[in-house]
Amino acid sequence: MTMIKHEMRQGRTALIVWAGAIGFLFAVCVLMFPDMKGQMNGIHDVFASMGNFTEAFGMDKVSFGTLTGFYAVECGNILGLGGAFFAALCGISVLAKEEKEHTAEFLFTHPVSRFRMVSDKLIAVMLQIFILNITVFFISILSIAVIDEAIPWKEVTLLHLAYLLLQIELAAICFGISAFLRRGSLGIGLGIAVTMYFLNIIGNISDSAHFLKYITPFGYAEGTDIVTELSLDKRMVAVGMIFTVIGVAVGHFQYCKKDII
């Protein structure tokens, strides 16, 4: 518990900044909807005729003139990318920073097993992800209530659940990679998040590359698919959870046998 509290204190400022920034952009996006609703049908017709660009972002499946369609595309991208960056940065630095900051030797002098220490660090990362998502969820619900629109509870809840799972998977993958790093690299974390995002776009554009959607967590967090089908793709989620378990297991195994210098 001491390690969890320590990690939460260390990450408090970053969590506040990221949650505040994503929540603010979310609120602005939702509050803009009433003013843009009348113009969205024309915009939707333009986007629907843009071929691969339309398919890349799933804009041919929803109407921008509806709150759910607008929310899935515009707001979804804010939380999808912003949350992915936050989760990747948390995961990639949580283990590597101890060697980078030369604090590992101090930690290992305490009567706590290395496995327990690694587990507590992972719990702290997941807690930060949960706090960010709960904060953004309530901001989004409040924003929808402010513009006097009916709250599409099922669609919004499924969207936010998908992005939560996406962030957990990315954090776990980066956590596993972090165990191999000695000096840390925020660039690696951001690179993984961006790569996963573009793999999903490629999978949307090309039928022959559809398998890529099973590799990237953005595959099951496709907002337009979720609001039209009102469900998550269970196979993609299952594959994503397998990657999550692998990332967590690799991180524990590698760090517990690692020579700390």
Salt bridges, closest charged atoms under 4 A:
GLU7 OE1 - LYS97 NZ 2.77
GLU7 OE2 - LYS121 NZ 2.57
GLU98 OE2 - LYS121 NZ 2.36
GLU99 OE1 - ARG182 NH1 2.69
GLU99 OE2 - LYS258 NZ 2.69
ASP120 OD2 - ARG116 NE 3.30
GLU149 OE2 - LYS37 NZ 3.05
GLU222 OE1 - LYS213 NZ 3.38
ASP225 OD1 - LYS61 NZ 2.49
